C-alpha cells in the first residue's frame, strides 16, 4: 500500500512539473492575434504596432488574422471558442466587447464570461469628417442639413454596432435630425467610399485612420466626439461645444479566451504593457490621436463592465436591434 501511495505521489508530482514546464515554456509557437475588423482600421493598425514591439520581448512571432463582420462579432466569436492556451488573442473594442452585448439578442459569445482581459491599448475620440469639397463647413451645417432633409443624408461606418455607428445614432438623438446609416466592413472601406464619392457624405471615424487624410487635405474635420478637443487637432471643436452632452470615446484593448492559465496571462499582459509604455510607442500612439493605456487585466475588466452598462442604456433608449 505504501509503495502504491509513493508511486501515485510521484506520478502527480511529475504531471505537475510537466504542467509547470509547459507553461514556463510558453510561447513555443506563433501567437495568432485576431483583428475582428478589416485591414487598415484602427484595431488592425494597433495590432501590428504593439506586436512588433512585444514579439521580441516574448520571444514570439505574432500572426495577424483579420476576421471582420458584425461589428467585431465574427472575430470575437472565433476567439471565444479558441483553445485557452495563450496562442490566440484578439483586439477587442468598445463595439465587440461592450456595445454588441446590447445590440444583439443572440450574441454567440459573452463579452465577459468568454474572455480574459489582458490590457488596454488606448482610447481615442471619433471625428466627424467630410470630403474637402463638401459644402459642410461646420457641425452646425450638418445639423441644419439633416433637419432640412430627414433621411436624405447618409453616413458611413466600419460596421453595425461600432462606435462609429453609435456616434451617428447619438448625433441623431441629440440633434433631432435623421440620417441613413451605411455600414462597411472596415474603416478603410468606409473611408475609401467617402473619398471616392460613392455615396456616404459624412463619417464619424476613429481619429487614427482619418488623421492622415485630414493632414493631406483630402478630408475636412468638423468636430471630435470626445467632450474636449483632441490634442492632435486643437483647432477642431468638440461636437459638445455645439451640442452639450454629446460624448463618444472609442477604445482598443487586448483579450484572450477565458481560461488561459494565469502565468501566461501575467506574462502576456506585462510585456504588452511594457510595449505600450515604451517612450517611442507612446509617442506613436499620441501622434495618431490615441491616449495610451496600459491597464492591468483587473482594471480592464472593471472598465469593460462599466462600459457594458453605459452602452446598454444608450442602445435601449435608441431602440436599436441588429437581429
C-alpha positions as CSV (number, residue, x, y, z in Angstrom):
1,X,0.0,0.0,0.0
2,X,2.8,2.4,0.9
3,X,4.6,1.6,-2.4
4,X,1.4,2.4,-4.3
5,X,1.0,5.7,-2.4
6,X,4.6,6.7,-3.2
7,X,4.2,5.8,-6.9
8,X,0.9,7.8,-7.1
9,X,2.6,10.8,-5.5
10,X,5.4,10.5,-7.9
11,X,3.0,10.5,-10.9
12,X,1.2,13.6,-9.6
13,X,4.5,15.4,-9.0
14,X,5.7,14.5,-12.5
15,X,2.4,15.7,-14.0
16,X,2.5,18.9,-12.0
17,X,6.1,19.5,-13.0
18,X,5.3,18.8,-16.7
19,X,2.4,21.3,-16.5
20,X,4.6,24.0,-14.9
21,X,7.2,23.4,-17.5
22,X,4.7,23.6,-20.3
23,X,3.5,27.0,-19.0
24,X,7.1,28.2,-18.4
25,X,7.9,27.2,-22.0
26,X,5.2,29.5,-23.4
27,X,5.3,30.7,-26.1
28,X,6.7,27.8,-28.0
29,X,5.0,28.6,-31.3
30,X,3.5,31.6,-33.1
31,X,0.6,33.5,-31.4
32,X,-2.4,34.4,-33.5
33,X,-3.7,37.9,-33.0
34,X,-7.3,38.1,-34.2
35,X,-8.4,41.5,-35.6
36,X,-12.2,41.4,-35.8
37,X,-12.3,44.1,-38.4
38,X,-10.8,44.6,-41.9
39,X,-7.2,45.6,-42.7
40,X,-6.3,49.3,-42.4
41,X,-8.6,50.2,-39.5
42,X,-7.6,51.3,-36.0
43,X,-7.7,47.8,-34.5
44,X,-5.6,46.4,-37.3
45,X,-3.0,49.3,-37.1
46,X,-2.6,49.0,-33.4
47,X,-2.3,45.2,-33.5
48,X,0.6,45.5,-35.9
49,X,2.3,48.2,-33.9
50,X,2.2,46.6,-30.5
51,X,3.0,43.0,-31.6
52,X,6.2,44.2,-33.5
53,X,7.3,45.7,-30.2
54,X,6.2,42.9,-27.8
55,X,7.1,40.0,-30.0
56,X,10.9,40.1,-29.4
57,X,10.4,40.5,-25.7
58,X,8.2,37.5,-25.5
59,X,10.4,35.5,-27.9
60,X,7.3,35.0,-30.1
61,X,6.1,35.6,-33.6
62,X,2.6,37.1,-33.9
63,X,0.4,36.3,-36.9
64,X,-2.3,38.9,-37.6
65,X,-5.6,37.4,-38.9
66,X,-8.4,39.8,-39.9
67,X,-11.9,38.3,-39.4
68,X,-14.4,41.2,-40.0
69,X,-18.1,41.2,-39.7
70,X,-21.0,42.0,-37.3
71,X,-19.3,45.0,-35.6
72,X,-16.4,42.8,-34.5
73,X,-18.7,39.9,-33.6
74,X,-17.4,37.3,-36.1
75,X,-13.8,37.6,-35.0
76,X,-14.7,37.7,-31.3
77,X,-16.8,34.6,-31.6
78,X,-13.8,32.9,-33.2
79,X,-11.5,33.9,-30.3
80,X,-14.1,32.9,-27.6
81,X,-14.1,29.4,-29.0
82,X,-10.3,29.1,-29.4
83,X,-8.2,26.9,-27.1
84,X,-7.3,28.8,-23.9
85,X,-3.6,28.1,-24.2
86,X,-2.3,31.6,-24.9
87,X,-1.8,31.1,-28.6
88,X,-4.9,33.0,-29.6
89,X,-5.6,36.6,-28.5
90,X,-7.5,39.5,-30.1
91,X,-8.0,43.2,-30.3
92,X,-11.3,44.0,-28.5
93,X,-13.1,47.3,-28.9
94,X,-16.0,49.3,-27.5
95,X,-18.2,47.6,-30.1
96,X,-17.1,44.0,-29.9
97,X,-16.8,43.9,-26.1
98,X,-19.4,46.4,-24.9
99,X,-21.9,47.7,-27.5
100,X,-22.6,44.3,-29.2
101,X,-24.0,42.8,-26.0
102,X,-27.0,45.2,-26.1
103,X,-27.4,45.2,-29.9
104,X,-27.7,41.5,-30.5
105,X,-30.3,39.4,-28.6
106,X,-28.5,36.2,-29.5
107,X,-24.8,37.2,-29.4
108,X,-22.8,33.9,-29.9
109,X,-20.3,34.9,-27.2
110,X,-20.4,36.5,-23.8
111,X,-18.0,39.5,-23.8
112,X,-17.3,39.0,-20.1
113,X,-17.6,35.2,-19.4
114,X,-15.9,34.0,-22.6
115,X,-12.9,36.3,-22.4
116,X,-9.8,37.1,-20.2
117,X,-8.9,40.8,-20.2
118,X,-5.2,41.4,-20.9
119,X,-4.6,45.2,-21.2
120,X,-6.0,48.4,-22.6
121,X,-4.0,49.7,-25.6
122,X,-5.6,53.1,-25.6
123,X,-8.6,55.3,-26.2
124,X,-9.5,58.0,-28.7
125,X,-12.4,60.1,-29.9
126,X,-14.1,59.6,-33.2
127,X,-14.1,62.6,-35.6
128,X,-16.8,63.9,-37.8
129,X,-15.3,64.4,-41.3
130,X,-16.5,65.2,-44.8
131,X,-14.7,65.4,-48.1
132,X,-12.7,68.6,-48.7
133,X,-15.1,69.6,-51.5
134,X,-18.2,69.1,-49.3
135,X,-20.5,72.1,-48.7
136,X,-20.5,71.4,-44.9
137,X,-18.1,73.6,-43.1
138,X,-19.2,73.0,-39.5
139,X,-21.1,70.8,-37.2
140,X,-23.9,73.4,-37.4
141,X,-24.1,72.9,-41.2
142,X,-24.6,69.1,-40.8
143,X,-27.3,69.6,-38.2
144,X,-29.1,72.1,-40.4
145,X,-28.9,69.7,-43.4
146,X,-30.2,66.6,-41.6
147,X,-33.1,68.5,-40.2
148,X,-33.9,70.1,-43.5
149,X,-33.7,66.7,-45.4
150,X,-34.6,63.9,-43.0
151,X,-33.2,60.7,-44.3
152,X,-31.6,62.5,-47.3
153,X,-28.0,62.4,-46.0
154,X,-26.0,59.2,-45.4
155,X,-23.2,58.5,-43.0
156,X,-20.7,55.6,-43.2
157,X,-19.2,53.4,-40.5
158,X,-16.9,50.4,-40.2
159,X,-19.9,48.2,-39.3
160,X,-23.1,47.8,-37.4
161,X,-22.6,48.3,-33.7
162,X,-19.3,50.0,-33.9
163,X,-18.5,53.3,-32.1
164,X,-18.7,55.0,-35.5
165,X,-22.2,53.7,-36.0
166,X,-23.3,54.7,-32.4
167,X,-21.7,58.1,-32.8
168,X,-24.2,58.7,-35.7
169,X,-27.1,57.4,-33.7
170,X,-26.2,59.6,-30.8
171,X,-25.8,62.6,-33.1
172,X,-29.3,62.0,-34.5
173,X,-30.8,61.7,-31.0
174,X,-29.0,64.8,-29.7
175,X,-29.7,67.0,-32.8
176,X,-33.2,65.8,-33.6
177,X,-32.2,65.1,-37.2
178,X,-32.3,61.9,-39.2
179,X,-29.7,60.2,-41.4
180,X,-29.2,56.9,-43.3
181,X,-26.6,54.6,-41.9
182,X,-24.3,52.8,-44.5
183,X,-22.2,50.1,-42.8
184,X,-18.9,48.7,-44.3
185,X,-16.6,46.0,-43.1
186,X,-13.7,48.2,-42.1
187,X,-12.6,51.8,-41.7
188,X,-10.5,51.5,-44.8
189,X,-13.6,50.6,-46.9
190,X,-15.8,53.3,-45.4
191,X,-13.1,56.0,-45.8
192,X,-12.5,54.9,-49.4
193,X,-16.2,55.1,-50.1
194,X,-16.3,58.7,-48.8
195,X,-13.1,59.8,-50.5
196,X,-14.4,58.3,-53.8
197,X,-17.7,60.0,-53.6
198,X,-19.5,56.6,-53.7
199,X,-22.5,57.6,-51.6
200,X,-21.9,58.5,-47.9
201,X,-21.5,62.2,-47.3
202,X,-20.1,62.1,-43.8
203,X,-18.3,59.7,-41.4
204,X,-17.8,59.6,-37.6
205,X,-14.4,57.9,-37.9
206,X,-11.7,56.9,-35.4
207,X,-9.2,59.7,-35.3
208,X,-6.2,57.4,-36.1
209,X,-7.2,56.2,-39.7
210,X,-8.8,59.6,-40.5
211,X,-5.9,61.8,-39.4
212,X,-3.6,61.1,-42.5
213,X,-6.4,62.1,-44.9
214,X,-7.1,65.2,-42.8
215,X,-3.5,66.2,-42.8
216,X,-3.3,65.5,-46.6
217,X,-6.2,67.9,-47.2
218,X,-8.5,65.2,-48.6
219,X,-10.9,65.3,-45.7
220,X,-12.2,68.2,-43.7
221,X,-12.6,67.7,-39.9
222,X,-15.7,69.3,-38.4
223,X,-15.7,68.1,-34.8
224,X,-14.4,65.4,-32.4
225,X,-16.8,63.2,-30.4
226,X,-15.0,63.5,-27.1
227,X,-16.2,66.1,-24.5
228,X,-12.9,68.0,-25.0
229,X,-10.8,68.9,-28.1
230,X,-8.2,66.4,-29.2
231,X,-4.6,67.5,-28.5
232,X,-3.6,66.5,-32.1
233,X,-6.2,68.8,-33.6
234,X,-6.7,71.7,-31.1
235,X,-8.3,73.9,-33.7
236,X,-11.1,71.4,-34.3
237,X,-14.0,71.9,-31.9
238,X,-15.6,69.2,-29.8
239,X,-19.1,68.4,-31.1
240,X,-20.2,69.0,-27.5
241,X,-19.4,72.7,-28.0
242,X,-22.4,72.8,-30.4
243,X,-24.5,70.0,-28.7
244,X,-23.8,69.9,-24.9
245,X,-23.8,66.4,-23.5
246,X,-22.6,64.7,-26.7
247,X,-19.6,62.4,-25.9
248,X,-18.5,59.2,-27.5
249,X,-15.0,57.7,-27.0
250,X,-13.7,54.6,-28.7
251,X,-11.3,52.2,-27.0
252,X,-8.9,49.4,-28.1
253,X,-7.9,46.6,-25.8
254,X,-6.4,43.1,-25.9
255,X,-8.4,40.0,-24.8
256,X,-7.8,36.2,-24.7
257,X,-10.2,33.3,-24.4
258,X,-11.4,32.7,-20.8
259,X,-9.4,30.0,-19.0
260,X,-5.9,30.9,-20.1
261,X,-3.5,30.0,-17.3
262,X,-2.6,32.9,-15.0
263,X,1.1,32.7,-15.6
264,X,0.6,33.1,-19.3
265,X,-1.9,36.0,-18.7
266,X,0.5,37.7,-16.4
267,X,3.4,37.3,-18.8
268,X,1.5,38.4,-21.9
269,X,0.0,41.4,-20.0
270,X,3.3,42.5,-18.6
271,X,5.1,42.5,-22.0
272,X,2.2,44.3,-23.8
273,X,2.1,46.9,-21.1
274,X,5.8,47.4,-21.4
275,X,5.4,47.8,-25.2
276,X,2.6,50.4,-24.8
277,X,4.6,52.4,-22.2
278,X,7.7,52.4,-24.3
279,X,8.5,56.1,-25.0
280,X,8.7,55.6,-28.7
281,X,5.5,53.6,-28.8
282,X,3.7,56.2,-26.6
283,X,4.8,58.9,-29.0
284,X,3.5,57.0,-32.0
285,X,0.1,56.4,-30.3
286,X,-0.2,60.1,-29.3
287,X,0.7,61.1,-32.8
288,X,-2.3,59.2,-34.1
289,X,-4.6,60.8,-31.5
290,X,-4.6,57.9,-29.1
291,X,-4.4,58.2,-25.4
292,X,-2.1,55.3,-24.3
293,X,-3.5,52.8,-21.9
294,X,-1.5,50.0,-20.2
295,X,-4.1,48.8,-17.6
296,X,-3.8,45.6,-15.7
297,X,-6.2,42.7,-16.5
298,X,-8.3,43.5,-13.4
299,X,-8.5,47.2,-14.3
300,X,-9.6,46.4,-17.9
301,X,-12.2,44.0,-16.6
302,X,-13.7,46.6,-14.3
303,X,-13.7,49.3,-17.1
304,X,-15.3,46.9,-19.6
305,X,-18.2,46.1,-17.2
306,X,-18.9,49.8,-16.7
307,X,-18.9,50.3,-20.5
308,X,-21.4,47.5,-20.9
309,X,-23.8,49.2,-18.5
310,X,-23.3,52.6,-20.2
311,X,-24.0,51.4,-23.8
312,X,-26.9,49.2,-22.7
313,X,-28.7,52.4,-21.7
314,X,-27.8,54.2,-24.9
315,X,-28.9,51.3,-27.1
316,X,-32.2,50.8,-25.2
317,X,-33.0,54.5,-25.5
318,X,-32.5,54.3,-29.2
319,X,-34.4,51.0,-29.5
320,X,-31.7,49.5,-31.9
321,X,-31.5,45.8,-32.6
322,X,-29.2,44.1,-35.1
323,X,-31.1,40.8,-35.3
